[in-house]
């Protein structure tokens, strides 16, 4: 994967996947939608993301997608996904974290 991929590496330090708690995710969520430091953008889509522990990333929902989540994003809801290596680990909608199996 390229250096611009949110799955490459970690957010730094000694963080691991077990640090991927709802609390840590919420901090990143507020950073993502509040414009804090560490927010990056994918060059092609322009979608924003924040690197998380254990090689995961929090990625904002693409409002152009034809899905219920894309529709929520289009009407102004704040939707993001925690992903690692193509797997969805959690969903966050307006600050409510749902860990996925």
Rosetta blueprint (number, residue, H / E / L):
1 X L
2 X L
3 X L
4 X L
5 X L
6 X L
7 X L
8 X L
9 X L
10 X L
11 X L
12 X L
13 X L
14 X L
15 X L
16 X L
17 X H
18 X H
19 X H
20 X L
21 X L
22 X H
23 X H
24 X H
25 X H
26 X H
27 X H
28 X H
29 X H
30 X H
31 X H
32 X H
33 X H
34 X H
35 X L
36 X L
37 X L
38 X L
39 X L
40 X E
41 X E
42 X L
43 X L
44 X L
45 X L
46 X L
47 X L
48 X E
49 X E
50 X E
51 X E
52 X L
53 X H
54 X H
55 X H
56 X L
57 X E
58 X E
59 X E
60 X E
61 X L
62 X L
63 X L
64 X L
65 X L
66 X L
67 X L
68 X H
69 X H
70 X H
71 X H
72 X H
73 X H
74 X H
75 X L
76 X L
77 X L
78 X L
79 X E
80 X E
81 X E
82 X E
83 X E
84 X E
85 X L
86 X L
87 X E
88 X E
89 X E
90 X E
91 X E
92 X E
93 X E
94 X L
95 X L
96 X E
97 X E
98 X E
99 X E
100 X L
101 X L
